[in-house]
């Protein structure tokens, strides 16, 4: 039997989880340096707001603490399955 719980994510944390999910970064992950470059560009394309590296770092730390992502050998990977609500259908 599985235990489930609902944890609210910040907007940035949600976008990080969505990015990792959309790019299927569950097993191999993505190098941190590549992730920062690609994610900040993708985030800007999605909502037309620039995001700071500090904001991304803080979100990554929290996602790691709640065991949604793993950073190992310099690679970020999603370890929780993501369910994207209908309102995010426009994400690419």
C-alpha angles and dihedrals in degrees: 000000000000126000116219133193136176118234119185114229128206118245092259092047089051092051091049091051091046092049092050091046096047090050091046093236096162102113112018098027124191131275110263093238092051091045093053092049096044097038096050089050092046091047090053090050091051102048105007093237124119115235125207123234087237091059090050092047092051091049091048091051092052093045088052092050092053090045097242093124137025128212110200130158089356093304127118117213136172114240100175121072111245127220110197116207120230094256089071095056089114093065114113 
